[in-house]
């Protein structure tokens, strides 16, 4: 939808008369039904004066078409400035100009992302060339008039207030520059030449009219692209009743198209791991890829959209299929039946209002039903985890009836997560006192569930499982009971449990919504907002003080949640107005949150609570448990003493955890076990194996690794990775005296001129939290270099 359209001559006259911003603002209200803030009006006035100077002169014809604030098909995104006409060959051409008022641009570690000042602070945002190119791709992929007529779409970006192009044009963005060049404040002439090179002849806005009235339908090229992405993708293979539900949904969607004026609403219910998302993605692929229908996959939560988009594309950046993945809050102003079908995953998370402040639109369920001929809702009512979640079966039925839609109910029963154990989910409902079931005790043979002694141990277990994953991920998650301090201070820790020496950051910033599949996010903790609708190999759950057990009763406390957690916002007022209903809703939200977190694992769930009585409650609900040795064995071949005497690769293995942090626990090595090293390693009395925990050496030694050590030979230790013992230093986390570091030393003089040796133990990590340990006034009784690191297994 185009907000403002005119010729170049008409646009320049509106700028000259200083009415351009007011015209756009008025048309925004009339065409899009939205009100515009003063800052955006000022930005139009500023940026469009710059564009007026760029297109002045005879190089660009006066009858070229100009459009401003064009809302892209299948998207809520708007293009800042469009110029249309014909090139030298007479080919219809659209030039997209992304306008930016940025004065500075900084680099970001994330691909296709830069940092600039937005809303008063430096923030990550898409590179302007990426934005312009993605808008061009949307137009070319979804507007039938553009792709069927072979209209050329040429994107670029104009940073008219920016004087330094060193960051936006750095070598890492070369590919983006080829797709969509960037022009800065001193390059108005170059931008004019770029525009004139593509628009040689005017069309009096005829192409704008054709685009405005073009049918919104995915192109054959996009359909083929999506089909190729799905082909052979094991993550989206349909099994058992998933296939039946899939075919039933396709039948209802076909019926909505066959009968004019018919609306179809399908409600698919299923618990965790029943494959709701698998069916949803397959429906999207079939509707777009084979039938070439205008369809979209929709969630309120960004995490499933971003992860499934990434899994399909296989790229680290958003691709051409981005427009197929939509937010549930973008259908407020969508025309009735604009979509052939909407696939609403995680529909239980839909809310009444939309927008950042929750004050936009009428009702997300109603808006989705109105926007499509057929709407498929995937629902699990026990995953409603915020006060504002309204997407239950009854509410969907109510709005479907109000819109005259025919409602179909389908069920996904087979459970493939949690090792396929329906018993585990029943036990979880019983243990969290959501529902009384016939599963008071959990059989560990059905699903691996363990209660850690500390958050440090929980982290070790998950890190070990993540290394074993073979492509699957294991991650830590937690109840939202700790403030997001690192949002403003990237060096700060969020989840800090000082009595255990435990501190980690939330995942909520650096990796965005796709946190769960980022390789290095093992060092961060997820929450309900970034893992719901997704699955892991193993999940480690930290329970906060919002859920504790007292004398066998599960007690919830919404006040123990962080004050910025929107999940429980509005509860205080509700409890004051209706105490019984308010407390019942609070209990439901908190219990459902932990039920959802604890059902993310395909193979296992490990937990630890800040409350010891709660840990004891979970332990008491377990049947025969796996012991630690059975659950996490070392990777070596064990030898009997008589076998060790005959093997040239035999060494001792000590059950001793060494810290790659500060100094590890005050441990006493137990009776060593004989193991055999893999080839080509040789054993001997000078060698031994032990486990290393911690992240400060993670470039060479990942946390939880088993390492081979050689007792320290004579000679220089400088630059070697060594195992050090210090008798008078005890680390808070591990309560002890061993650490692994890169050894360094220097001679220093004191005030009296006497020389002393200073030892510097350096970490080997890119993480700035880890700093060297400096030791002075050493003596042989308190400080020893015990061994040299040889290999990591």
N, C-alpha and C positions, 0 to 999 in steps of 0.2 A: 504494500500500500504506500503510495507516494503522498507525502504531506504537502510539499510545495513543488510546483512544476511551472516552468516558463521557458522562454528562449533566453539566450545569453543577453540580448539587448534588454529584455524585460527585467531580468535579474539585476543587471547593472543599474537600471533606472530605479529599482526598489532600494538598492544600496545607496545610491546617490541621494535619494529622498529620505534616507534613514528610516524606512518603514519595513525593512526586510525582517527584522527580528519579531516585530509585532505581528506581521502577516503569518509567519511560521507558528508563533504561539497560538494565534487564533485558529489556525487550521489544525493544529495538534488537538485542540479541544473538540473541534467539530468532527474530525476524521478518526482520531484514536480514542477520544473520550478521556484524555489525560490532561491534568494541569501541569504547568511547567514552572519550576522554581526560578528565581531571579538570576541565580548563578548560571543556569543553562541559557537563559535569554541573553545574558551578557556575553557568554561564549559564542553564541551565534553572531552577535553584533561584531565581536572582535575578529573571529576567524573569517567571516564572510567578507569583511573589508579586505583582508589579505587575498582571498580568492578573487575578489573583484579586480585588484591590481594585477594578479597573475594573468587573467584572461582578457585584460584590456589589449587593444591593438588589433591589427588586421590578420594576424596569423590564425586566429580562431574565428570562424564565421559567426556573424551576429545571429543567424537563425539556428545555431546549434542548440540542442535541448539542454536545459539545466533542471536537475531535480535535487531537492534537499530533504533529508530525513526520510529516506525510503526504507520502510520496514520490509526486511527480507522474508521470502517465503519460508514456511516451516520454522520460523524463528521469531524471537522478540527483539533481535538485533536490528539496529537502524544504520544505514549508510549515510555519512555526513554530507557528501557532495557527489553528484553524478553529472557527467557531461556526455551527451550522445550526438551522433552524426554518422558520417561515412568516411572511411579511409580512402587512400589514393586509388585502391582497386574497386571502390564502390561498395565495400562490405560494411554492413551495419555494425557499429562499434559503440560500446559502453565503456567509459573510463570512470573507475571508482577512485575517489580521493578520500582517504582517511585523514581528518584534520586533528592535530594535537596542539594544545597550548603549552606543552611542557617547556620548561626553561632548562632543565638538566635531565640527564639520563645516566644511570649507573648500571653496572653489570650485575647479573644474577647467576647463581650456580645452576639454575634450572634451564632446560633447553627451551629456546624460542621465547624466553622471558627476560624482561629488563626491570629495573627498579626506577621509579620516579616519584615525585611528591604528589600524592593524591589525598585529598581530605586533610591536609595539614601534616602528613607524615609520609616517610618513604615506604612505598609498598611495591610488591611484585605485581606486574601486569604484563599482558601479552605484548610482544614486540609489535610496533605499529605496522610493519610489513606483513607480519603474520595475520594481524587483524584484517588488513586490506585484502590479502590473498584469500583468507577463509571466507570473507564476504563475497568475493568474486566466485569462489567455488560453489557457495550456496545458490547464488543466482543462476549459475550455469547448470547446476544439477537439479533444480526444482522448478524453474519457470519454463514451461513447455515452449513458449514463444521464443525464448532465448536459445535453448538447445536444438529445437527442431529447425529453426531458421538459420542456424550457424552464426548467431551474433557473436562477435569478438568481445570478450570482457577483459579489460586491461586495468589492473589495480596499481595504486601507488599510495604513498603517505607523505604528508606535508607537516613538518614540525616548525611552524612559522615563527615561534619565539625561541627556538633552540639554535645556539651559535656553534655548538661543538658536535660533530658527527662521529667522533672516534669510537664511541660505544655502539651506537646503532649500526655502524658500518664495519664493526670488527669482523675478523676473518670467520668467527664462529657463525655469523649470520650471512655468509656469502650466498648460500642457497636461497635464503629468503629474499636477498637483494635482487637475485635474478628473477624471482617471481613477482616482486613488487618493490620497486626502488623507493628510497627515502630521500626527501629533499628537505633541507634546513633553511633557516631564515635568510641566508645570503644567496639562496639558489632559486629565487622566484623565476629568473630567466630560464633556468634549466627545466623547471617544472612546466613553464609555458611551452617550451620546445617539445617536451614529452607529450603534453596534451595536443599540441598542434600536429604532431607526428601521427597521431591516431585519429583525430577528428579534423579532416580536411574540408569536408562539406557539411553544411547544416541539413537538418531534416524537419525543422520547425516543430520539434517535440513529438513527431509521429512515432518514433521508437519508444518513447516514454509511455505513450498511450497503449501501444501493443504490449509492453511489459506489464503495465498496470492491469490489463485485462487478460493476461496470459493465464492459462490453466496451471494450477499448482499440482504437479505430478512428478515423481522421481524419474530421472532420465534412464534410458536403457543402459547407459554406461555406468551410472551409479548402481543400478539394479544388478548388473553383472559383477561389479566390484564387490558388493555385499555378498552375493552368492559365492564368489571365490573365497572370501574370507571365512565363510561358514564351512566350506567343503573340507572334510577331514578334521575339523576342530573337535577334539575329544571332550572339551569342556561342555559341549552343547549337544551331545548324543541323547536322544529320547529313549527312555526305558519304561517298559511295563505300562502302568496306567498314565504315564506322562504322554505317551503316544495317543492314547484314547482321548484324553482331554484336549490335546492339540487338534485332533481331527474334528472333535465336536465344536471347538471354537471356530475353526475355519468354516464349518457348515453354517454356524449362526451369522458369521460375517458375510458369507455369500448370500444368505437370505436377506440381509439388510440391503444389499445392492440390487437384488432381483425384484424387490417390491418397493416401489416408490413411496416415500414417506414413512417407511418402516424403520423403527429404531430397535436395536438389539442391545441388551445388557447381559453380560455373562459374569457370574460371580463364581470364582474358583477358590475353594477353601482347601488349605493344607498346612500342616505343621512345619517345623524346621526340617530342612533337608528333604522335603518331598519333591523338590524340583520345580517350584513355582517359577523361578527365574529362568530355568532351562527352557520351559515351555514358552515363556514370554519372549525370549530371544529368538526361538525358532519361529514363533508366529511373526515377529517383525521381519525376519529374513524371508519368509515365504511371501508375505504380503507385499514387501517392497521388491524383493529380488526376483520373484516369479510373476506375481500378478501386477507389478508396477502400480500399486495403489499408494495413495497418500496416507501413510501410517507412521506412528511414532511410539517408541518405548518411553514410558513416563514414570518417574518416581518423585516423591517430595524430597527425599534425601539424596544428596549429590553422589554419595559414595558408590552405590550400585551402578549408576549411570556411567561414572568415570571408569570404574573397573571393567565393566563389560565392554565399553567402547575400546579401552586399551587392549583387552584380551582379543577382541575382534581385529583391531587394526594392527596389533603387534608393534606399534610405534610408541615413542615416548612423548609425542605431541598429539594434539587433537587432529583428526584427519577429516576427510570429506564426509565421513559418516556421522559427524558430530550432530548435525541437524536432526538426525533420527532419534536422538536421546534428549528428552525434554523434561523440564521441571513442571511439577503439577500446578505451579502458581502462574503459568503463562497463558491460560485460556480465558481470562476474564473478558477480553474484547475480541475473541475469535468468533468469526461468523458461524452461524448454525450449520452443522454438517460440513464444515470446511475439510474435515478429515474423513477418509473412508473408515479408518479404525484407529482407536487409541488403546494401547496395551498398558494398563496401570499396574505396575509391580509394587509390592509393599503398600497396597492400598489402605491397610490399617493405619498408615501414618498420615493420611490425608487430613487436612485441617479445614476449618470453615473459611477463614480469611487467608489472604496471601500477602506477600510483601515483607520487607525487612521489619516493619513495625506491626505486622499482622493486622493491617487496617484496609486492605485492598480486596476488591472482589466481593462476591456474594457467598459462594460455597464451592469448594474445589470439586466435590463430587458432582454437583449440578453442572458446573462449568465444563467438565470433561464430557458428561453425557450430551450436553447441548452441542459441543464442538464436533462430534463424530456421529456417523451413522451407526457404528457399532463400537461398544466399549467393553473391554474385558478387564475385570478387577480381580487381582490375586490377593487373597486375604488370609491372615492368621490373627484372630482377635487377641490372642495371648501375647502378641508382640506390639500391642499398643503401649508405648513407653513414655508418653508425655501427656500432660493434662489436656492438651489441645487436640490430641488424636481423635478423630471421629469416624474413621473408615471402617465401621463395623457392617456386618451383613444387613441388619435392619435399616441402618441409615442409607445404604446404597439402594436397597429396595424402595425406600420411601421416595427418593428423588427419581428413580427410574419410573415409578408409577406416575409421578407428577409430570413427567415428560412423555407419557404414553408409550414407554418402551416395553417390549416383551422381555421378561427376565428368565434366564436359565441358570440353574444351580448345578455345579460340577464339583467333584471331590478328588483331591490327590491324597491317596492313603499311604502308599508305599514310602517308607522313610529310608533315605540313603545316607544321611549324615549320622553322626554319633554311632558309627559302625553298624548302622541299620538297626539300632536297638530301640524299639518302642518302649522297652522296659526302662531304659535310662531316662527317657522323657517323663514317663509316669513316676519314676522315683524322684526326679527333679521337682515335679509338681507337688509330690507328697512332702519332700524335704523342705521346700520353700513355703509349704502350707498354702499353696495356691488352690489345691484340690486334694481331697483324700482319695488315695488309690490303693490298689492291692500290692504296692511295691515299697514297703517300709525300708528294705535293705537292698543295696545294689550288688549284683553279682559282677565282680571285676572281669570275669571272662566275657561278659557282654560288651563292656566299654571300659576303657582305662580311665579311672578317676582317682586322683591322689590329692592329699592335703599336705601342703608344705609346712615346714617348721618356721620358715622366715620368708620374707619377700626375696631375699638374696637367693635362697634355695629355689624358689619358684622361677626366678629369672634363669638360673643355671639349667634347670630342667627344660625350659622352653628354648633356650639357646642351643642346647644339645639336640633337641628334636628338630630344630630348624636346620641344623647342619646335615641331619640325616634325611631331610625332606625330599631330595631328588626332584626339585621343581615345585613341590608344594611348600607352603609357608606355615610357620608356627609363630604366634605373636602373643605378647602380653596385652591385656585390656584391663580396665578398671572402672568402678563406679565413679561418677563425676563428683567426687567429694574433695578434690584438691583444686586450688585456683590455677588459672592458666597464666602464670607469672612470665613464662618465656615468650609470651606474645609481644610484650614490650621490651623485654630484656632477653635476647637470644642465648645469653650465657647462663641464665638462671635455671634452676631446677624447679619442676612443678610438684611432682609426687615425692615428697621428702619424708622419710620415716627414720628419724635420727637414731632411735634406739637399736636399729638394725644396720645403721650405716648405709641405708638404701636411698638413692635419689635418681630419678629419671625425669625426662620431659614428656609432656603430652605430644601427640603426633599432629596436632591440629593446624600446623602452619606450613612447614617446609615442603611436605609432599602433597599437600592438599588432600582431596577426597580419595585419591588412589593410594593412600598410605599403605594399605594392607598388602599390596603387591610390590612395593619398592624394596629392593634387596637390603639396603642399609637401615630400613625402618625397624629392624630387630632391636635397635637401641632406643626405641620410643615406645610409648604406651598408647593404645587406642582406647576409644570410648564407644558408647552405644551409637553415636552419630556417625562414626566412620567404619563400623563393621556390620551394622544391621543389614541383612539381605545378602551377606557374603559368607564365605566359609574358609576355614583354615584346616590344616592337618591336625595340629594340636593347639589348644587355646589355654593360656594361663590367665586366671581371673583374680584380680585383687579386689576383695570386698571391703568397702569403706564402712564407716560408722553409721551409714544410713540404713543398714540391715544387720541386726544382731539377734542372738538367741539368748533368752533368759528363761531358765527352768523349763526348757523344752518348748518355748513359745517364740515364734519368729516375730520380732518387733521392728517396725519401720519408722524412720524419722526423716521427713523431708527437709527439716532444718539442718541436717548434717550434710546435705548436698552443698556444693559451692554456690554462693549467692548469685553467680551469673549463669547458672544452669537453667536454661529455658524450659527444661522438661517439667519442672515443678512450679514454674511461674504461675501465679494466680491461685495457688493452693491456700495460702494464708487467708485470703479474702473468702474463699469458698468454705474453709473450715470455720471461720468466724460466722458466716451466714448460715451454714448447715453443718454442724460439727460431725455428725454421723456419716453423712455422704462424703464430706471432704476427707475425713480420715480413711474411709474405705477406698476412695479414689487414690489417695496417696499411697496406701499399701499396695494397691493393684499396680500402679506405675512402677514402684520400686521393685516389687517382686518380679514383674514382667521384664524389667530391665536386666536383672541378674539371670533370669531364665533364658533370655535371649543371648546374653553374653556367654553363658555356660553351655549353650547349644550350638556354638559356632564351629566346634571341632568335628572333623570327620572321624578321627581315631581316638582322641582323648581330651580330657579337661583336667587341668591342675588348678587348685585354688589355694588362696591364703587370705585370711581375714585379719584386720587390725585388732580384732577382738578374740581373745583366746578361747572363751567359752563357745563362740561360734565355730572356731576350728574344731573344738572337741565334739560339737554337735555333728558336723559333717563326718568326722572320723567314726563316730558312733553309729552312723547310718550305713556304713560299709560292711559288706560281708568279708570273707577271707581276702586279705589284701596282698598285693605284690610287694615284696620287700625292695629296698632301694637297689640292691645289687642286681636283682632280676630285672628291674625296670630299666636300668641304665648301665649295662655291662660295658667293660672296656672292650676295645676292638681287637684284642690280641688272642693268640692261642695260649691257653693255660697249660703249664707243664707240672708234672709231679717232680719232686726233688730228684728222683733217680733219672728222670728224663732230662732234666736241666743239666745234670752232670755230663750228659752225652751230647748235648746240643751246642754247637759253636755260636748260636744266636740267642742263647739264654741270658736273660737279665732279670734283676729283681724289679718288681712293681710295688711302689709304696702307696698306700691309701692316704695320700697327703695332698691337700689342695694348696697350691702355691698362688699367691696373689700377683697378678699383673696389674697392680694398683698401687697401694702403699705397701704395708707389710701384712702378711696373711695370718691366719688364726694361730693361736698358741697351741699347736697340735703336737701330739707325740705320735710318731710313726708306729703303726701296728706291725704285726708280723708280716714281712713282705711276702708277696706271691711271686712265684716264678712264671715268667711268660716268655714266649719266643718272638723275637723281632721278625718282621717281614724281610725278605731279601730286598736289597743287597747288604743290609746292615749286619754287623758282627757284634757279638756280645762280649762279656768279660766282666771282671770284678769291679772295674772302674766305671761301669755304666749302670744307670738305673732309669726307671720310667716313673713319672708322676703327672698329675693333672694340673693345668694352669687355669685359673679363673680370673676374670677381669678384662677390661677393655684397653688398658693403657699401652699394651703391646700388640694391638690387634692387626697391625700391618704385617706382622710376622707370625703372631701366635693368637688366633681367635680365642675368645673366652670359651673355656670348657675343653680345650684341646688336651690330648695326651702328648707329652713331650719326652724325648730321649735326652738324658743329661750324661755328661762325662765329668767325673770328679776333677776339680780344677788342676790342670797341669801347671808346671812352672813356666815362667816367662811373662811377658807383658799381657795385662788384662784389657788394655786400652781398646775401646771400640767393640769388645766382645759382648754378647748377650749372656749374662751370668745370673746364677741363682745366689742370692745374698741372704744371710741371716744376721739379724741385729737383736741382741738379747734385751735391750732396754726400750725398744720401740714396739708398740702394739697397735695394729690398725683397728679402727672402730668397727669396720665391716666384718673383718675376719677374726678379730681378737688374737692376733699372733704376730709372727716374727720372720716370715719368709717373703721375698719378693723377687720378681724377674725383671731385669732392666738392662739397658746398654751401659756398660761401665765406662767411667771417665774419671780422671784425677788431675789435680794440679797442686803446686806448692804455693803456699801463701805465707806472708810474714805478719806477725802480730806487732803490737805497739813497741815491744821490747826488741824487735828485730829478729826474733826467733822464727825459724821455719817450721811450718806444720803442713801436713798433707790433708787436703780436702778431697773427699770422694763425691762425685756427682753421678747419680743414677738417673739416666734419661729414659723417658718413655719413647715408644715408637708408634705414634698415632697422630693422625691429622686433627684429632679432637683437641681444641684449646683448653679444655678442662684439666687435662693431664699435664702436670709441670714436673720438672726434675726434682729429685730428692737430694738435698745437699747435706752431707754428714761431715762433721769436724770433730777434732779431739778424739780420734778413734783409738781403740786399743784392741789387741788380738782377742781378749776375752769377750768383748761385747760385739765385735763385728767380724764376720768371716765371709769370704767368697767361697762358696761350697762347690759349685759345679758350673760348667759351661753348657749352654744349650746347643744341642747337636741337630735335632730334627723335630718337626711337628707332624703328628699323625692325624 
